[in-house]
Amino acid sequence: KKKQKIMSLKEVNCGSNALFVIGAHALSTEDEEVMGLLLGKLDYDKRNGIAERANIFKVLPLSRTDKRADRVEVDSSQLAIASEEAEADGLTVVGWYHSHPHITAAPSHVDAQTQGQYQALDSGFVGLICAAFQGDRHDLPPSLKVIAFQSDDTTNQPGGIFSASSSNANSQRGSEEPPSYNDLISTTRGATTIRRLWRSREIPLNLTGDFHQSTSSSSSLKALAKLQDALLQEETQSFSFYVNDITFSATSSRIFCNAVFQQSLALLTVDSLTPLLHVAAAKLIAAKKRVQDLKSKRDSLLLLLRQQQQTVSE
């Protein structure tokens, strides 16, 4: 198999239902970033075997283990579950998405580095960024902008950066402290650690019809339902963490935690679950109309066929 270059995609196609779920996930919170995985298939150049097009049919929202305004972390076990779900649908994990609340869709240096590490494993891996809540906080409806991007390793290119440091840097911070982000994105060679410089590049993103079985309306509704599960899991995990903390053993602290948890569940119902029910109702109405339109077309074609048969018999 020929060696693939790091950045290879020429375009990205995303089904409308998949993009709808991404937008819904991004609008679920305006204070922290959210993240999910993109399921689909890659098209390869027959001449060199390099991935040139990513087709996104389905998305899988992930629950966060760390909520921040400028980055997001998830449990690695969710990645294995996503791979199994993709295989069950005859798909693969072709990328990831995350939101940028109240900022532009342009990839940050952290985004470029993270994307670069994914591409080191698969050159066709793509990132999507959904910029949500652009403009004033009181704008209704909130605006959305989605871009696709990949990263290119420019370490040894003109303008790139090469730096070396001790590969044992973690020992100076203590063995129990997690490695820094720079340690995670570095490549160790002997006694030195090479820092990679990744530069992002936007990839043309096309909105396509939902032709794959996993991109049907029912599939998108299931993805939205899983989004509710992910949001509930986040709140439940946070509640369990603080309730089980020894510093919150006092009765008043537990009452406070319970009150905050109940408030969070109420907000999820109002801000996320209720709109989902409205979406489901709207999709049901659209589906019924679609069925009626198809029946009308069927009847018209059958009538035309009978008329032609009569003409031939005469």
Backbone torsions as a table, in degrees:
resi	resn	phi	psi	omega
1	LYS	NA	133.4	-176.7
2	LYS	-70.7	148.3	-179.9
3	LYS	-70.4	132.8	-178.4
4	GLN	-94.6	144.6	174.5
5	LYS	-76.8	163.3	-173.5
6	ILE	-64.5	-50.6	-175.5
7	MET	-109.4	115.5	-169.4
8	SER	-127.8	-23.3	-171.7
9	LEU	-68.4	141.7	176.1
10	LYS	-102.5	-28.6	178.9
11	GLU	-159.9	162.9	179.3
12	VAL	-130.1	129.6	175.8
13	ASN	-108.7	129.9	-178.2
14	CYS	-128.7	128.3	177.6
15	GLY	-65.4	148.6	-176.2
16	SER	-62.7	-39.2	179.5
17	ASN	-67.0	-38.7	177.6
18	ALA	-63.9	-42.0	179.6
19	LEU	-66.8	-33.0	177.9
20	PHE	-63.4	-42.3	179.8
21	VAL	-65.9	-39.6	177.7
22	ILE	-60.0	-44.7	178.8
23	GLY	-63.4	-41.6	178.9
24	ALA	-63.2	-40.6	178.6
25	HIS	-65.2	-43.2	-179.2
26	ALA	-63.9	-32.0	-178.7
27	LEU	-85.6	0.1	-179.1
28	SER	-73.3	-19.6	176.7
29	THR	-154.6	138.8	178.4
30	GLU	-108.6	8.0	-178.7
31	ASP	-106.9	-26.4	179.7
32	GLU	-134.4	161.4	176.7
33	GLU	-76.8	150.8	173.9
34	VAL	-119.7	165.3	-175.4
35	MET	-147.1	152.6	175.2
36	GLY	-159.2	177.3	-178.5
37	LEU	-113.0	152.4	-179.6
38	LEU	-106.6	125.2	-180.0
39	LEU	-110.1	138.0	-179.5
40	GLY	176.7	-144.3	-179.8
41	LYS	-141.5	153.0	176.9
42	LEU	-105.9	140.1	172.5
43	ASP	-100.6	132.5	-175.6
44	TYR	-109.9	146.9	173.6
45	ASP	-69.4	121.4	-176.1
46	LYS	-66.0	-20.6	-177.7
47	ARG	-78.2	-38.2	-175.0
48	ASN	-125.9	-2.9	178.1
49	GLY	72.6	17.4	-179.6
50	ILE	-94.5	136.8	178.7
51	ALA	-64.4	129.3	-179.1
52	GLU	-123.3	-12.1	-179.1
53	ARG	-147.1	133.3	175.9
54	ALA	-108.1	128.2	178.7
55	ASN	-111.3	115.0	-176.6
56	ILE	-99.3	116.8	-178.3
57	PHE	-105.9	-24.7	-171.0
58	LYS	-153.7	151.0	177.0
59	VAL	-125.9	154.4	179.9
60	LEU	-129.2	102.5	177.2
61	PRO	-64.0	140.8	-179.8
62	LEU	-114.0	146.6	175.1
63	SER	-83.2	143.3	-174.6
64	ARG	-92.0	141.8	173.5
65	THR	-95.2	-15.4	178.5
66	ASP	-144.4	124.6	-178.3
67	LYS	-105.2	119.8	176.9
68	ARG	-139.9	160.5	-179.7
69	ALA	-76.0	-22.6	-173.6
70	ASP	-119.1	1.5	176.8
71	ARG	-165.0	167.7	-176.6
72	VAL	-143.2	145.2	177.7
73	GLU	-128.7	145.1	179.7
74	VAL	-131.6	161.8	177.9
75	ASP	-74.3	131.4	-177.8
76	SER	-61.9	-24.3	-179.5
77	SER	-64.2	-26.7	178.8
78	GLN	-66.9	-28.5	179.5
79	LEU	-66.6	-39.2	178.0
80	ALA	-66.3	-40.0	178.1
81	ILE	-63.8	-39.6	179.5
82	ALA	-63.5	-40.2	179.1
83	SER	-63.2	-41.0	178.7
84	GLU	-64.8	-41.0	179.7
85	GLU	-66.5	-38.8	179.1
86	ALA	-63.9	-44.4	180.0
87	GLU	-62.9	-35.3	179.5
88	ALA	-63.6	-28.4	179.0
89	ASP	-96.8	6.4	-177.9
90	GLY	73.6	25.4	-177.7
91	LEU	-120.1	178.6	173.9
92	THR	-133.8	164.8	174.3
93	VAL	-79.2	111.0	-175.4
94	VAL	-104.0	-4.0	-179.9
95	GLY	175.9	-169.2	-179.0
96	TRP	-141.2	160.5	174.8
97	TYR	-137.4	154.7	172.3
98	HIS	-152.5	167.4	-175.6
99	SER	-104.3	157.8	172.4
100	HIS	-125.5	86.9	-179.8
101	PRO	-73.2	128.3	175.6
102	HIS	65.7	16.6	173.0
103	ILE	-135.9	172.9	-177.4
104	THR	-70.6	168.8	-180.0
105	ALA	-83.1	-2.7	-178.4
106	ALA	-62.6	132.6	180.0
107	PRO	-64.0	136.8	174.8
108	SER	-80.2	173.8	178.0
109	HIS	-65.2	-30.3	176.4
110	VAL	-67.6	-42.4	177.6
111	ASP	-60.6	-44.3	-179.0
112	ALA	-63.3	-40.6	179.8
113	GLN	-67.4	-45.0	179.7
114	THR	-62.0	-45.3	178.8
115	GLN	-61.5	-39.5	179.3
116	GLY	-61.9	-38.1	179.1
117	GLN	-68.1	-37.7	174.7
118	TYR	-62.5	-43.1	-176.9
119	GLN	-69.2	-22.9	176.3
120	ALA	-62.9	-25.4	178.1
121	LEU	-92.2	-32.1	-179.1
122	ASP	-151.3	113.3	-175.7
123	SER	-66.5	-17.2	179.6
124	GLY	-88.8	-2.7	-178.3
125	PHE	-65.7	134.9	-174.9
126	VAL	-126.2	151.9	176.4
127	GLY	-114.6	140.2	173.9
128	LEU	-117.8	137.6	176.3
129	ILE	-121.3	127.1	178.3
130	CYS	-109.9	106.6	177.6
131	ALA	-83.0	117.4	-175.4
132	ALA	-117.4	158.2	177.7
133	PHE	58.5	44.7	176.2
134	GLN	-73.0	147.1	179.5
135	GLY	82.1	-151.7	-176.2
136	ASP	-69.2	144.7	-178.9
137	ARG	-63.8	-21.1	-175.9
138	HIS	-98.1	5.7	177.8
139	ASP	-65.8	133.3	176.6
140	LEU	-132.0	130.5	-6.0
141	PRO	-76.8	155.2	179.6
142	PRO	-64.4	141.9	-176.3
143	SER	-82.5	157.3	179.3
144	LEU	-135.4	144.4	171.8
145	LYS	-140.9	130.6	-177.4
146	VAL	-121.7	132.7	175.2
147	ILE	-128.3	157.2	172.9
148	ALA	-112.2	145.2	-178.6
149	PHE	-151.6	158.9	168.5
150	GLN	-132.1	173.7	-179.0
151	SER	-123.8	150.8	178.7
152	ASP	-121.5	134.8	178.6
153	ASP	-77.0	110.2	-177.6
154	THR	-109.8	20.0	-175.9
155	THR	-55.8	-46.5	-175.9
156	ASN	-103.1	14.3	176.4
157	GLN	-94.8	163.1	176.8
158	PRO	-57.0	127.5	-177.2
159	GLY	91.3	-7.7	178.0
160	GLY	-76.9	171.0	-177.2
161	ILE	-122.9	133.1	173.8
162	PHE	-124.8	125.2	176.8
163	SER	-142.5	149.2	-179.6
164	ALA	-126.4	144.7	177.7
165	SER	-148.8	172.1	-179.7
166	SER	-63.5	133.3	179.0
167	SER	-76.8	-3.7	-179.1
168	ASN	-104.6	29.6	-175.0
169	ALA	-62.6	-30.1	-178.0
170	ASN	-63.4	-29.5	-176.5
171	SER	-65.0	-25.1	179.8
172	GLN	-78.1	-16.8	-178.0
173	ARG	-99.4	-7.4	-177.9
174	GLY	105.7	141.0	-173.7
175	SER	-70.1	-23.8	-176.1
176	GLU	-88.7	-11.3	-179.8
177	GLU	-81.5	133.9	-179.1
178	PRO	-65.3	154.2	179.9
179	PRO	-64.2	151.7	179.0
180	SER	-72.9	168.0	-179.6
181	TYR	-61.6	-39.7	-179.9
182	ASN	-61.7	-32.8	178.6
183	ASP	-68.0	-34.9	-177.4
184	LEU	-72.2	-27.5	-175.8
185	ILE	-100.8	8.5	-176.9
186	SER	-95.8	163.5	175.9
187	THR	-119.0	121.4	-176.3
188	THR	-89.7	132.3	174.9
189	ARG	-132.4	105.6	-179.6
190	GLY	64.9	-127.1	-176.5
191	ALA	-92.0	0.8	-178.1
192	THR	-119.3	155.5	178.5
193	THR	-117.5	124.8	-177.3
194	ILE	-95.0	122.7	177.2
195	ARG	-85.4	129.3	179.9
196	ARG	-93.5	143.6	175.6
197	LEU	-111.1	117.1	-179.5
198	TRP	-108.6	137.8	178.2
199	ARG	-119.4	128.9	-176.5
200	SER	-82.5	153.3	175.8
201	ARG	-140.0	130.4	-179.2
202	GLU	-73.8	137.9	179.2
203	ILE	-107.8	136.1	177.6
204	PRO	-54.7	129.5	-178.0
205	LEU	-113.9	123.7	-178.9
206	ASN	-112.4	135.0	174.4
207	LEU	-88.8	121.9	-174.5
208	THR	-118.9	170.1	175.2
209	GLY	-72.6	166.8	-178.0
210	ASP	-99.7	86.5	-174.8
211	PHE	-97.3	-21.0	-179.9
212	HIS	-82.8	150.0	-178.2
213	GLN	-59.8	-28.4	-178.4
214	SER	-82.3	-2.0	-178.7
215	THR	-106.9	14.7	-179.8
216	SER	-69.3	167.2	179.2
217	SER	-60.9	-39.0	179.6
218	SER	-64.2	-36.4	178.4
219	SER	-66.8	-40.4	179.3
220	SER	-66.8	-36.1	177.5
221	LEU	-66.7	-36.5	176.1
222	LYS	-64.2	-39.1	178.1
223	ALA	-64.8	-38.9	177.3
224	LEU	-66.2	-35.6	176.6
225	ALA	-65.6	-40.1	177.3
226	LYS	-65.4	-30.4	176.0
227	LEU	-61.6	-42.4	177.0
228	GLN	-61.4	-40.5	178.0
229	ASP	-61.9	-41.8	-179.3
230	ALA	-65.4	-42.8	179.5
231	LEU	-65.4	-40.8	178.0
232	LEU	-65.2	-40.2	179.7
233	GLN	-62.5	-38.8	178.2
234	GLU	-61.1	-46.6	-179.0
235	GLU	-66.6	-39.7	-179.8
236	THR	-65.2	-41.8	178.8
237	GLN	-64.4	-42.1	178.3
238	SER	-63.6	-42.4	179.4
239	PHE	-62.6	-45.7	-179.1
240	SER	-63.9	-38.3	-179.2
241	PHE	-61.0	-47.6	-176.0
242	TYR	-76.7	-34.8	179.6
243	VAL	-66.4	-36.9	-178.5
244	ASN	-84.2	-5.9	178.2
245	ASP	-70.1	132.1	-176.9
246	ILE	-62.2	-27.3	-179.2
247	THR	-73.1	-11.9	-179.9
248	PHE	-109.5	29.1	-176.3
249	SER	-75.1	-18.0	-179.3
250	ALA	-65.9	147.3	-178.2
251	THR	-59.6	-41.2	-179.5
252	SER	-62.7	-37.2	179.7
253	SER	-67.7	-41.1	178.5
254	ARG	-65.6	-38.6	177.3
255	ILE	-62.8	-41.3	178.8
256	PHE	-63.0	-45.7	179.8
257	CYS	-61.1	-42.0	178.3
258	ASN	-63.0	-39.5	-179.9
259	ALA	-65.2	-43.2	178.8
260	VAL	-64.2	-40.0	-179.9
261	PHE	-64.9	-43.3	178.7
262	GLN	-64.2	-37.7	177.2
263	GLN	-64.4	-40.9	179.2
264	SER	-62.8	-41.7	178.1
265	LEU	-64.3	-38.7	178.4
266	ALA	-64.5	-40.7	179.2
267	LEU	-66.4	-38.6	176.9
268	LEU	-61.6	-39.4	179.9
269	THR	-65.4	-44.4	-176.5
270	VAL	-74.6	-46.0	-171.1
271	ASP	-89.1	-19.2	-174.4
272	SER	-126.4	-52.4	-175.1
273	LEU	-69.5	-45.4	-179.8
274	THR	-61.3	-47.2	174.9
275	PRO	-58.7	-34.9	178.1
276	LEU	-62.3	-40.8	178.3
277	LEU	-63.8	-37.7	177.2
278	HIS	-65.5	-40.2	178.6
279	VAL	-63.6	-42.8	179.5
280	ALA	-61.6	-41.2	179.3
281	ALA	-65.3	-41.0	179.5
282	ALA	-65.9	-39.9	178.4
283	LYS	-66.6	-34.1	177.9
284	LEU	-65.7	-43.1	177.7
285	ILE	-62.5	-44.0	179.4
286	ALA	-63.8	-38.6	179.8
287	ALA	-66.1	-41.0	178.4
288	LYS	-64.2	-39.7	178.1
289	LYS	-65.6	-39.4	178.2
290	ARG	-62.5	-40.4	178.6
291	VAL	-63.0	-43.8	179.1
292	GLN	-63.0	-41.1	178.7
293	ASP	-63.3	-41.6	179.7
294	LEU	-66.7	-38.3	177.6
295	LYS	-64.3	-39.2	178.9
296	SER	-64.4	-42.0	178.0
297	LYS	-65.3	-39.0	177.5
298	ARG	-61.0	-46.6	-179.3
299	ASP	-63.1	-38.0	179.4
300	SER	-66.4	-40.8	179.2
301	LEU	-67.9	-39.1	178.0
302	LEU	-64.5	-40.0	177.9
303	LEU	-64.0	-43.7	178.6
304	LEU	-63.4	-38.2	179.3
305	LEU	-65.4	-42.7	179.1
306	ARG	-65.0	-39.0	178.6
307	GLN	-63.8	-40.7	178.6
308	GLN	-67.2	-38.1	178.2
309	GLN	-64.9	-38.6	177.8
310	GLN	-66.0	-38.7	179.6
311	THR	-64.3	-41.0	-179.7
312	VAL	-66.9	-41.5	-178.3
313	SER	-67.6	-29.8	178.5
314	GLU	-73.6	NA	NA
